Amino acid sequence: MGAAESLFIDEGSTALAVAAALAAHPQPITVVTPSVAVATTLGERPNAEVLMLGGLLRSGSLATVGAWATSMLAEFCLDLAVVGASGISMEHGLTTTDPAVSDLKRTVMGIARRKVLVGTHIKFGLSSFSRFADVEELDVLVTGSALASRTAGHYQASGVRVVRA
């Protein structure tokens, strides 16, 4: 996380794992999120201010989307964005299944100073319905150790730091 004071944490299980890890972090932070689960996880943390984006609450993911969420997000200047994706490919970039979700992710990619994608190895090489960014827009790509070294090398060659943890 570095010196980030303000960050966006996306919806999804991997982003929720990031929020859980931050729950014990002593540094004061401001978190902006569309995710009810992320907001709940960090809501009782000392030194954390959690801003929940408004908008249409999607069933299943329990995350907000739509014009209200996107316009609210567009007003911030964030140090760090932690986003997820349904698919990660060099050919199609970062993709997700829902255009409304894609619109929110596209907005945060445009306003955050640093961009980190968190995702499991099974999402690499996949493309989903709605594209929100090029791989080259990322600063760091964090995934598990199951990602093949050769695959990681392809993404690193595009200028993205790949962390396999």
BALOBA-1460 file (C-alpha; in Angstrom, 3 decimals):
// residues 165
<rec num="1" residu="m" x="0.000" y="0.000" z="0.000"/>
<rec num="2" residu="g" x="2.894" y="2.354" z="0.602"/>
<rec num="3" residu="a" x="2.046" y="5.910" z="1.573"/>
<rec num="4" residu="a" x="-1.526" y="5.771" z="0.300"/>
<rec num="5" residu="e" x="-3.924" y="7.756" z="2.438"/>
<rec num="6" residu="s" x="-6.949" y="7.493" z="0.170"/>
<rec num="7" residu="l" x="-7.856" y="4.388" z="-1.717"/>
<rec num="8" residu="f" x="-10.591" y="2.708" z="-3.678"/>
<rec num="9" residu="i" x="-11.313" y="-0.931" z="-2.929"/>
<rec num="10" residu="d" x="-13.421" y="-2.713" z="-5.511"/>
<rec num="11" residu="e" x="-16.113" y="-5.338" z="-5.053"/>
<rec num="12" residu="g" x="-15.342" y="-9.063" z="-5.211"/>
<rec num="13" residu="s" x="-13.764" y="-11.768" z="-3.102"/>
<rec num="14" residu="t" x="-10.145" y="-10.828" z="-3.797"/>
<rec num="15" residu="a" x="-10.781" y="-7.147" z="-3.051"/>
<rec num="16" residu="l" x="-12.542" y="-8.200" z="0.145"/>
<rec num="17" residu="a" x="-9.393" y="-10.110" z="1.135"/>
<rec num="18" residu="v" x="-7.425" y="-6.869" z="0.676"/>
<rec num="19" residu="a" x="-9.913" y="-5.049" z="2.925"/>
<rec num="20" residu="a" x="-9.589" y="-7.770" z="5.569"/>
<rec num="21" residu="a" x="-5.797" y="-7.406" z="5.499"/>
<rec num="22" residu="l" x="-6.138" y="-3.628" z="5.920"/>
<rec num="23" residu="a" x="-8.430" y="-4.064" z="8.914"/>
<rec num="24" residu="a" x="-5.400" y="-4.560" z="11.173"/>
<rec num="25" residu="h" x="-3.283" y="-1.852" z="9.509"/>
<rec num="26" residu="p" x="-2.639" y="1.054" z="11.939"/>
<rec num="27" residu="q" x="-2.173" y="3.807" z="9.318"/>
<rec num="28" residu="p" x="-5.070" y="6.301" z="9.012"/>
<rec num="29" residu="i" x="-6.813" y="5.791" z="5.663"/>
<rec num="30" residu="t" x="-9.842" y="6.906" z="3.721"/>
<rec num="31" residu="v" x="-11.478" y="4.116" z="1.729"/>
<rec num="32" residu="v" x="-13.981" y="4.644" z="-1.068"/>
<rec num="33" residu="t" x="-15.907" y="1.538" z="-2.101"/>
<rec num="34" residu="p" x="-19.037" y="0.376" z="-3.914"/>
<rec num="35" residu="s" x="-19.013" y="-2.827" z="-1.836"/>
<rec num="36" residu="v" x="-21.193" y="-3.313" z="1.231"/>
<rec num="37" residu="a" x="-18.888" y="-6.166" z="2.323"/>
<rec num="38" residu="v" x="-15.754" y="-3.996" z="2.083"/>
<rec num="39" residu="a" x="-17.474" y="-1.125" z="3.911"/>
<rec num="40" residu="t" x="-18.598" y="-3.493" z="6.669"/>
<rec num="41" residu="t" x="-15.143" y="-5.068" z="6.986"/>
<rec num="42" residu="l" x="-13.421" y="-1.694" z="7.409"/>
<rec num="43" residu="g" x="-16.255" y="0.213" z="9.071"/>
<rec num="44" residu="e" x="-15.229" y="-0.553" z="12.635"/>
<rec num="45" residu="r" x="-11.492" y="-0.155" z="12.051"/>
<rec num="46" residu="p" x="-9.862" y="2.640" z="14.078"/>
<rec num="47" residu="n" x="-8.339" y="5.368" z="11.910"/>
<rec num="48" residu="a" x="-10.425" y="4.424" z="8.863"/>
<rec num="49" residu="e" x="-12.945" y="6.644" z="7.199"/>
<rec num="50" residu="v" x="-15.141" y="4.632" z="4.829"/>
<rec num="51" residu="l" x="-17.115" y="6.324" z="2.062"/>
<rec num="52" residu="m" x="-19.763" y="4.126" z="0.484"/>
<rec num="53" residu="l" x="-20.657" y="5.055" z="-3.085"/>
<rec num="54" residu="g" x="-24.352" y="5.610" z="-3.694"/>
<rec num="55" residu="g" x="-26.313" y="4.163" z="-6.568"/>
<rec num="56" residu="l" x="-28.132" y="1.019" z="-7.563"/>
<rec num="57" residu="l" x="-27.287" y="-1.906" z="-5.276"/>
<rec num="58" residu="r" x="-26.645" y="-5.023" z="-7.352"/>
<rec num="59" residu="s" x="-28.067" y="-8.235" z="-5.936"/>
<rec num="60" residu="g" x="-25.503" y="-10.972" z="-5.525"/>
<rec num="61" residu="s" x="-22.424" y="-8.746" z="-5.296"/>
<rec num="62" residu="l" x="-24.063" y="-6.202" z="-2.965"/>
<rec num="63" residu="a" x="-22.127" y="-3.407" z="-4.642"/>
<rec num="64" residu="t" x="-23.372" y="-0.126" z="-6.069"/>
<rec num="65" residu="v" x="-23.281" y="0.900" z="-9.730"/>
<rec num="66" residu="g" x="-24.877" y="3.483" z="-11.976"/>
<rec num="67" residu="a" x="-24.697" y="7.201" z="-12.624"/>
<rec num="68" residu="w" x="-24.784" y="8.189" z="-8.953"/>
<rec num="69" residu="a" x="-21.903" y="5.896" z="-8.034"/>
<rec num="70" residu="t" x="-19.835" y="6.914" z="-11.051"/>
<rec num="71" residu="s" x="-20.405" y="10.669" z="-10.668"/>
<rec num="72" residu="m" x="-19.628" y="10.505" z="-6.933"/>
<rec num="73" residu="l" x="-16.419" y="8.576" z="-7.601"/>
<rec num="74" residu="a" x="-15.348" y="11.010" z="-10.349"/>
<rec num="75" residu="e" x="-15.146" y="13.838" z="-7.784"/>
<rec num="76" residu="f" x="-12.312" y="12.212" z="-5.800"/>
<rec num="77" residu="c" x="-8.537" y="12.262" z="-6.199"/>
<rec num="78" residu="l" x="-7.303" y="8.923" z="-4.875"/>
<rec num="79" residu="d" x="-3.795" y="7.729" z="-4.066"/>
<rec num="80" residu="l" x="-4.497" y="4.095" z="-4.902"/>
<rec num="81" residu="a" x="-7.133" y="1.977" z="-6.619"/>
<rec num="82" residu="v" x="-7.414" y="-1.739" z="-5.904"/>
<rec num="83" residu="v" x="-9.568" y="-3.269" z="-8.625"/>
<rec num="84" residu="g" x="-10.579" y="-6.730" z="-9.733"/>
<rec num="85" residu="a" x="-11.563" y="-8.103" z="-13.135"/>
<rec num="86" residu="s" x="-13.410" y="-11.056" z="-14.610"/>
<rec num="87" residu="g" x="-10.808" y="-11.358" z="-17.344"/>
<rec num="88" residu="i" x="-7.208" y="-10.212" z="-17.813"/>
<rec num="89" residu="s" x="-5.682" y="-10.483" z="-21.274"/>
<rec num="90" residu="m" x="-3.063" y="-8.658" z="-23.313"/>
<rec num="91" residu="e" x="-5.406" y="-8.639" z="-26.313"/>
<rec num="92" residu="h" x="-8.567" y="-7.282" z="-24.662"/>
<rec num="93" residu="g" x="-7.217" y="-5.740" z="-21.467"/>
<rec num="94" residu="l" x="-9.178" y="-5.780" z="-18.225"/>
<rec num="95" residu="t" x="-12.781" y="-6.880" z="-18.585"/>
<rec num="96" residu="t" x="-15.874" y="-7.605" z="-16.544"/>
<rec num="97" residu="t" x="-19.319" y="-9.046" z="-17.200"/>
<rec num="98" residu="d" x="-21.451" y="-5.942" z="-16.563"/>
<rec num="99" residu="p" x="-21.137" y="-2.610" z="-18.451"/>
<rec num="100" residu="a" x="-22.301" y="-0.654" z="-15.372"/>
<rec num="101" residu="v" x="-19.527" y="-2.231" z="-13.288"/>
<rec num="102" residu="s" x="-17.079" y="-1.583" z="-16.111"/>
<rec num="103" residu="d" x="-18.052" y="2.092" z="-16.166"/>
<rec num="104" residu="l" x="-17.285" y="2.447" z="-12.444"/>
<rec num="105" residu="k" x="-13.926" y="0.674" z="-12.838"/>
<rec num="106" residu="r" x="-13.061" y="2.835" z="-15.875"/>
<rec num="107" residu="t" x="-13.765" y="5.939" z="-13.785"/>
<rec num="108" residu="v" x="-11.488" y="4.880" z="-10.924"/>
<rec num="109" residu="m" x="-8.717" y="3.958" z="-13.374"/>
<rec num="110" residu="g" x="-8.868" y="7.557" z="-14.586"/>
<rec num="111" residu="i" x="-8.662" y="9.244" z="-11.177"/>
<rec num="112" residu="a" x="-6.286" y="7.104" z="-9.107"/>
<rec num="113" residu="r" x="-2.597" y="7.953" z="-8.993"/>
<rec num="114" residu="r" x="-1.603" y="4.273" z="-8.681"/>
<rec num="115" residu="k" x="-3.573" y="1.307" z="-9.951"/>
<rec num="116" residu="v" x="-3.332" y="-2.244" z="-8.637"/>
<rec num="117" residu="l" x="-5.262" y="-5.194" z="-9.984"/>
<rec num="118" residu="v" x="-5.808" y="-8.156" z="-7.676"/>
<rec num="119" residu="g" x="-6.926" y="-11.408" z="-9.233"/>
<rec num="120" residu="t" x="-6.496" y="-15.154" z="-9.208"/>
<rec num="121" residu="h" x="-4.427" y="-16.915" z="-11.859"/>
<rec num="122" residu="i" x="-7.530" y="-18.420" z="-13.479"/>
<rec num="123" residu="k" x="-8.582" y="-14.992" z="-14.812"/>
<rec num="124" residu="f" x="-5.456" y="-14.572" z="-16.948"/>
<rec num="125" residu="g" x="-5.968" y="-15.062" z="-20.660"/>
<rec num="126" residu="l" x="-9.739" y="-14.628" z="-20.267"/>
<rec num="127" residu="s" x="-11.883" y="-11.885" z="-21.755"/>
<rec num="128" residu="s" x="-15.311" y="-10.953" z="-20.553"/>
<rec num="129" residu="f" x="-18.089" y="-8.828" z="-22.035"/>
<rec num="130" residu="s" x="-17.165" y="-5.261" z="-21.065"/>
<rec num="131" residu="r" x="-13.675" y="-3.773" z="-21.243"/>
<rec num="132" residu="f" x="-12.596" y="-1.087" z="-18.744"/>
<rec num="133" residu="a" x="-8.813" y="-0.639" z="-19.159"/>
<rec num="134" residu="d" x="-5.644" y="-1.691" z="-20.925"/>
<rec num="135" residu="v" x="-3.212" y="-3.857" z="-18.971"/>
<rec num="136" residu="e" x="-0.573" y="-1.139" z="-19.461"/>
<rec num="137" residu="e" x="-2.637" y="1.271" z="-17.342"/>
<rec num="138" residu="l" x="-1.819" y="-0.796" z="-14.257"/>
<rec num="139" residu="d" x="1.139" y="-0.143" z="-11.990"/>
<rec num="140" residu="v" x="1.010" y="-3.503" z="-10.225"/>
<rec num="141" residu="l" x="-0.744" y="-6.797" z="-10.838"/>
<rec num="142" residu="v" x="-1.082" y="-8.998" z="-7.732"/>
<rec num="143" residu="t" x="-1.959" y="-12.670" z="-8.070"/>
<rec num="144" residu="g" x="-1.180" y="-16.022" z="-6.534"/>
<rec num="145" residu="s" x="1.914" y="-18.150" z="-6.988"/>
<rec num="146" residu="a" x="-0.055" y="-20.473" z="-9.298"/>
<rec num="147" residu="l" x="0.363" y="-18.021" z="-12.201"/>
<rec num="148" residu="a" x="2.959" y="-19.486" z="-14.554"/>
<rec num="149" residu="s" x="6.271" y="-17.625" z="-14.695"/>
<rec num="150" residu="r" x="5.996" y="-17.404" z="-18.468"/>
<rec num="151" residu="t" x="2.562" y="-15.761" z="-18.224"/>
<rec num="152" residu="a" x="3.809" y="-13.336" z="-15.572"/>
<rec num="153" residu="g" x="6.692" y="-12.454" z="-17.886"/>
<rec num="154" residu="h" x="4.315" y="-11.475" z="-20.702"/>
<rec num="155" residu="y" x="2.576" y="-8.987" z="-18.429"/>
<rec num="156" residu="q" x="5.840" y="-7.663" z="-16.991"/>
<rec num="157" residu="a" x="7.074" y="-7.047" z="-20.533"/>
<rec num="158" residu="s" x="4.215" y="-4.558" z="-20.922"/>
<rec num="159" residu="g" x="5.635" y="-2.500" z="-18.044"/>
<rec num="160" residu="v" x="3.400" y="-3.803" z="-15.262"/>
<rec num="161" residu="r" x="5.009" y="-5.055" z="-12.060"/>
<rec num="162" residu="v" x="3.681" y="-8.561" z="-11.362"/>
<rec num="163" residu="v" x="3.604" y="-9.816" z="-7.767"/>
<rec num="164" residu="r" x="2.947" y="-13.516" z="-7.276"/>
<rec num="165" residu="a" x="2.262" y="-14.078" z="-3.590"/>
